[in-house]
């Protein structure tokens, strides 16, 4: 039983590390999920469903891997502490007989009855450790949130502090709604056969026209 003290400390640190990684992965997934739900209209207009779905599934797979490691660590802890009473009984009987003592039925049954009393506390010990680790991580997250810097909202009027963004008479439009130039190669067959200097001039003229449209918008 004395050997369980350092082992318990190691398991608690291991569970805490895995729990922190799990909560970080869960926060990333929840943040992206909230972003998708809040900007659903924009995502549908821009046809970004597949991109956001693949990103969300990737974060979900990462979270499931962390969750699997956490369950493996918890199962290992429960298995080890559940087998402790039997190992303690075997070690005690072995040490008693190797010391030259005779082990009779009465002594064996009495010792087994005492070891059975330890079964329930040792069975509940890993669960208590898991709950303590989870509670400690939750308190640390709440503490870091409460001690984070306050964000001051930007008021109306002219901005005076450095680093702030100020826009005046701005016009905003989705990239898909911008006017586009027609492809000369699609409108005429002559454009398909252009090459050399003529093709470079056409490409340069098109770039200048697109730049002029971007300046307008």
N, C-alpha and C positions, 0 to 999 in steps of 0.2 A: 504493500500500500504506500510506503514511503517513496518508492520509485515513481509513483503516479504524479507526484508533485511537479518535477521538472517536465514530465511528459505532458501534463495538463497545461503548463505554461506554454510549451511549444505549440500544442494544438490550438490554444486560444489565440496566439499570435498568428498562426496560419489561417484560422477562420476569419480573423479580423482583416487580414490582407486580402483574402478572397472576397470578403463582404464589401470592402471599399471598391475593389475593381468592378464588382457586380453593380453596385449603386451608381458608379460612374457611367457604365454602359447603359443602365436603365435610364439615367437622366438624359443621355444623348438621344436615346430612342423616343422618350416622351417629349423632349423639346422639338424634335423633327415632326413628330405626330401632331403636336399643337400648331406648329407652323403650317403644316399641310391643311389642317382643318380651318385655320384662320385665313388662309389664302387660297381656298378651294376655287373660287371664281377665276382668279388670275391663272391658276394652274390649268384649268379647263380651257381658258381662252388661248393660252400659249401652247396647249397640247404637251404639257410636261408630265403627264401621268406616269409614263413608263420610267422616266428618270427618277422621279420621287419615289415610285414604288420599289425600284431596284435599290435605292439608297436606304429606304426604310427596312427592306428585307435584309440588307447587309448588316444594319445595326441590330436587327432582331437576332440574326444568326450569331453575332458576336455576344449578345446578351445571353443567349441560350448556352453558349460554350462556358461563360462565366458561371451561369446557374448550375450547369452540370458539375463543374469543379466544386462548387459550394456544397452540393448534395453529396458528392463523393467524400468530401472532408467530414461532413456531418455524420455520414454513415460509418466512416472509419472510427470516428470518436465514439459513437454509440456501441459499435461492435467491440472495441477495445475495453470499454468500461463494463459492458455486459459480461464479458468473459473473465473479468478480474476476480470475482468470488471463486470460481472454479480453479483458477490458477493459484490463488492464495491457499485454497484448501489442499491442492496437490503439493505445493511447496512446503506447507506446514507438516503434512503427513510424511513427506520424504525426509525433511530435516529431523522429525521426531524419531523415525525408524533408524536413520543413519547415525543418530546419537546413541544407539544401543538400547532404546526403549521398546517395549512390546506394545503394539497397538491393538487393543481389543475392541469388541463391538460397542461397549458402553462409551468408551472414550471417543471413538469415531463418530457415533451418533450425536454425542454432546457437542463435539467440535463442529459437525455439519450444521447443527441447529444454530450455533452462534454465527457461523459463516452465512447462513441463510438470512440472518438479520441484516447483514451488510449488503444483501443483494439489492434491495429497493433503493437505499441511498446511492449506491454506486450506479444503479440504472438511471436515476434521475440526475446524477452529476453532469453528464455530457449535455443534456438538454438545458440545464441551468447555465452551463458555460456558454452554450450557443445564444441563449437569450441575453445573457450579460454582454456578450460581444456585440450583438445587434443593437442593444440599448445604448451601449457606449458610442457606437458609430452614429446612431440617430441623434444622440445628444451633441456630438461633435458637429454634425451637419447643421443642426439648429443653431448652435453657438456661432459657427462661421457665418451663417446667414444673418443673425442678429448683429454681429460685429462688423459686417460689411459696410462699405462707404455708402452714404446717402446720395441719391441722385436728385439733383434740383432740376425742376422742369423749366424749359425755356419759355419765357413770357412773351407777350406781344410787344411790338415796337422794334426800334432799331437795335441790333446787337452791338455790344461794345467790347466784350471780352475777346481775347485772341483765341483762335482755334474754332470759333463758332461759324456755322454756315449761314449765309444770308443770300437769299434769292429774290430777285425783283423782276416782275413781268416775265416770268418763266412759262414756257409752253411744254407740256409733257405729253408723250404719245407712246403707245406700244410700238415696238420695233416692227411687228407684223403689219401695223397700220400705216407705216411710212409709204410714201409714193415711190415706186420703183421704175427704173428705166426698162424699156422693152429691149429684148435681146436682138441685136441686128442680124445675128446668124440665123435666127428663127424666122425673121420677116422676109429676108431675101436669100436667094440661093447664091448670090454673088459674094455674100459675106463668108460663106463656107470656104471659098477658094482663095481668100485673101491671105497673103503671106508676106514675110519680110518687113520692109519699112512701113507699108500700108497697114499691116496688121498692128504694128507697134503704135502707129499714130491713132488708129481706131481705139486701141486699148487705153492709151493715154487720155484721149478725149472723153471716153466713157468714165474713167476715174475722176476727171475734173468735174464732169456733170454730177456724178454721185456725191462728190465732196460739196458741191454747191447745194444739192438737195439736203444734205446733212446739216449744213449751216442754217438753212431755212427752218429746220425742225430742231 
